């Protein structure tokens, strides 16, 4: 009896995207990320970000196809697309922490939108996510009031809060000191090993693949 191959967590076939700032284009990108796998797409900042936005359905590719958990988010109606994306933890380059909310409010946001948990259960879930990245709590202060490493840890804890099948991370170790980057990279790698999960990461830093213990795929970048 032949076992059917697992649905890839993310894949690209002949993908072509153009960076929003213009000037750079990724042409003919192919990859397939299997469950329990990790992959670092290495290339210029804007080009790498453009690839991730295409994979999660924020932007439509110029050519080729990008699929997430076997689906094209761009081709789905609104509700199925939202249900698909709820299975993915996305960390954009900005970190996506809202400036008008405290770090704690930012952390708990996914639970308010996607889970109806009792207060005690929500607290346990948040504490476990923070502990994974070396934090005991998310302070009741605005993001700009704490150093970058704290903001990054909270943002990544939030990305894992709903126990996603896949983390899609845009330069998660950028602007961090080597020791902090190694610690956060090890935490992400440990998270991926806990189950049939995956990591898809874009980075312009050569060290990122080593920190995540993942293969690196150079992006086929050309001038637009």
C-alpha positions in Angstrom: 0.0 0.0 0.0 1.4 3.4 -1.0 1.1 6.3 1.4 0.0 9.5 -0.1 2.6 12.3 0.2 1.9 14.9 2.9 0.5 18.2 1.8 3.3 20.7 1.9 3.0 23.5 4.4 4.1 26.0 1.8 5.4 25.9 -1.8 6.2 28.0 -4.8 6.2 26.9 -8.4 7.8 29.3 -10.9 7.0 32.2 -8.6 7.8 35.7 -9.8 7.2 38.7 -7.6 8.4 42.3 -7.7 9.5 44.2 -4.6 7.1 47.0 -3.6 9.9 49.6 -3.7 10.7 48.5 -7.3 14.1 47.7 -8.7 14.2 44.1 -7.7 12.3 41.0 -8.9 12.4 37.4 -7.8 12.0 35.3 -10.9 11.3 31.5 -11.2 11.4 30.6 -7.5 10.6 27.0 -6.6 10.5 25.4 -3.1 8.5 22.9 -1.2 8.3 23.0 2.6 7.2 19.7 4.2 5.8 19.2 7.7 8.6 19.2 10.3 10.7 21.2 7.9 12.4 24.6 7.9 13.6 26.8 5.1 15.3 30.1 5.0 14.9 32.2 1.9 18.0 34.4 1.7 18.1 37.6 -0.3 17.7 41.4 -0.3 15.2 42.7 2.2 12.4 43.9 -0.1 12.6 40.9 -2.4 12.4 38.4 0.4 9.5 40.3 1.9 7.7 40.2 -1.4 7.9 36.4 -1.6 6.4 36.0 1.9 3.6 38.4 1.2 2.8 36.4 -1.9 2.9 33.1 0.0 0.4 34.3 2.7 -1.9 35.9 0.1 -1.3 39.6 0.9 0.0 40.3 -2.6 -0.7 38.6 -5.9 2.4 37.2 -7.7 3.4 38.4 -11.1 3.6 34.9 -12.3 3.7 31.3 -11.1 2.0 30.0 -8.0 2.3 30.1 -4.3 0.4 27.8 -2.0 -0.1 27.7 1.7 -1.2 24.4 3.4 -2.1 23.2 -0.1 -4.3 26.2 -0.9 -3.9 29.5 -2.8 -5.1 32.2 -0.4 -5.7 34.6 -3.2 -8.2 32.1 -4.8 -10.3 31.5 -1.7 -13.4 33.4 -0.6 -12.9 35.6 2.4 -14.0 33.2 5.2 -12.1 30.2 3.9 -9.0 32.4 3.4 -9.3 33.7 7.0 -9.7 30.1 8.3 -6.6 29.1 6.3 -4.6 32.0 7.7 -5.7 31.2 11.3 -3.5 28.0 10.9 -0.4 30.1 10.2 1.6 32.4 12.5 2.9 35.4 10.5 5.6 37.7 11.7 6.0 40.6 9.2 9.2 42.6 9.1 7.7 45.3 11.2 6.8 42.8 13.9 3.1 44.0 13.6 2.8 45.1 17.2 0.2 47.8 17.4 1.6 51.1 18.8 -1.7 52.0 20.6 -1.8 48.7 22.6 0.4 47.6 25.4 2.7 44.6 24.9 0.3 42.5 26.9 -2.7 43.6 24.9 -0.8 42.9 21.7 0.1 39.4 22.9 -3.5 38.5 23.8 -5.1 39.9 20.6 -5.2 36.5 18.7 -7.0 34.9 21.6 -9.7 37.5 21.6 -10.2 37.1 17.8 -9.9 33.3 17.4 -10.4 31.6 20.8 -13.0 31.9 23.5 -10.9 30.9 26.5 -11.6 31.3 30.2 -9.3 33.9 31.8 -7.2 31.4 33.6 -6.7 29.3 30.4 -5.8 32.4 28.4 -3.2 33.3 31.0 -1.6 29.9 30.9 -1.5 29.9 27.1 0.1 33.4 27.0 2.6 32.5 29.8 3.7 29.4 27.9 4.2 31.3 24.7 6.2 34.0 26.5 8.3 31.4 28.3 9.3 29.8 25.1 11.1 33.0 24.2 12.6 33.8 27.6 10.0 36.2 29.0 8.1 35.9 32.2 5.5 38.4 31.3 4.4 40.9 28.6 4.6 44.4 30.3 1.7 46.7 30.4 3.6 49.3 28.4 3.6 50.4 24.8 6.0 48.7 22.4 8.2 51.8 22.0 8.9 51.9 25.7 10.9 48.6 25.7 14.1 47.5 23.9 13.9 45.8 20.5 14.7 42.3 21.8 11.7 42.4 24.2 9.4 43.6 21.3 10.7 40.8 19.1 10.2 38.1 21.7 6.6 39.3 22.4 5.8 39.4 18.7 7.2 35.9 18.1 5.3 34.6 21.2 2.1 36.1 19.7 2.9 34.3 16.4 3.0 31.0 18.2 0.1 31.6 20.5 -2.6 29.7 18.6 -0.2 26.7 18.0 0.0 27.2 14.2 1.0 24.5 11.8 3.4 27.0 10.1 5.4 30.1 11.1 6.1 32.5 8.3 8.7 34.9 9.6 10.2 38.0 7.9 13.8 38.6 9.1 13.0 37.7 12.8 16.7 38.0 13.8 17.4 41.3 12.1 19.1 44.0 14.3 19.6 41.6 17.2 23.0 41.0 18.8 24.5 37.7 18.0 23.8 36.2 21.4 20.2 37.2 21.5 19.7 36.1 17.8 21.2 32.6 18.7 18.8 32.3 21.7 15.7 33.3 19.7 16.8 31.1 16.8 17.1 28.1 19.1 13.7 28.7 20.6 12.1 28.8 17.1 13.9 25.6 16.1 12.7 23.9 19.3 9.2 25.0 18.6 9.3 23.5 15.1 10.6 20.1 16.4 7.7 19.7 18.9 5.2 18.5 16.2 4.5 18.4 12.5 5.1 22.1 12.2 7.2 24.2 9.9 9.3 27.4 9.6 9.4 29.5 6.5 11.8 32.4 7.0 13.0 35.2 4.8 16.3 36.9 5.7 19.1 39.0 4.3 21.4 37.6 7.0 23.6 34.5 6.4 23.5 33.7 10.1 19.8 33.1 10.2 19.9 29.6 8.7 22.6 28.5 11.1 20.6 30.0 14.1 17.5 28.1 13.0 19.4 24.9 12.0 17.7 25.1 8.6 18.8 25.0 5.0 19.2 28.2 3.1 17.8 28.9 -0.4 19.3 31.9 -2.2 16.5 33.8 -4.0 16.8 34.2 -7.7 16.8 38.0 -7.8 17.2 40.1 -10.9 16.9 43.8 -11.6 13.3 44.7 -12.5 
